[in-house]
Amino acid sequence: MLKKIVLGSVAAFVLTACGNEGASSSASASAASTPQTQAAAGSLLERINNKGTVTVGTEGTYAPFTYHDEGGKLTGYDVEVTRAVAEKLGIRIEFKETQWDAMLAGLKAGRFDMVANQVSLTTPERRATFDKSADYSYSGPMAVDRKDDNRIKTLADVKGLSAAQTLSSNYGEMAQKAGAKIVPVDGMAQALTLVRQKRADFTFNDSLALLDYMKKNPNSGLKTAWTASAEEKLGSGFIVNKNNDEALAKISGAVEELRQDGTLKKLGEQFFGEDVSVK
């Protein structure tokens, strides 16, 4: 399950002031007495307008979104989208790898300008503190079964079939509500193994996680049986602190340009086997 689904509230860190290099002592004093989110607002826009360096929080251990390849290079869908946005804006990017649990708290504390790590602002608490750019990926529930099994064409078709699911997950609840018989598992990898072994008929999980698995395992014998409608999918974008409206508009504009020129489609196909930037 993608982390944007299971992320809970993050603790607020002690806010620290940060100013641009070369600022006067009076400007520094002003920044020190200003809430961090307001101080960061002006500096992010200035860095974009001045073609400077923007710092980006990302995990670096969350394939295929943000991870290190065999050569040690930081890459992944979110990372490469970030680099493409930077090229559109003419800015430099500095990634700051951060543990997931500290990601949004680090953004709030001003340790970086934005986050690229498959985050959706799904709670009122997040929406009160952060803003999100135009979405660069969408995901939602998906069912996977075997290529030789054509019984599932709609959600209603899973009734009476066996679903390999973790009991405490949203997808386990979804399978139960749809009338499926639950085969308990510890996680997605075990669920897919049981489906392949015909010990379960299908499994529900997040579409991006399942697409990633099938791209990496083309001979798994599995296929997409059903996927959620566009209205049921969540979008992920770049996350910034509140009061960065002008900077966020520029970032969103770059995302839309990448959607229009086919860059997002190309990156989606590279990491997932299909375009994930459209609902």
Disulfide bonds with the S-S distance in Angstrom:
none
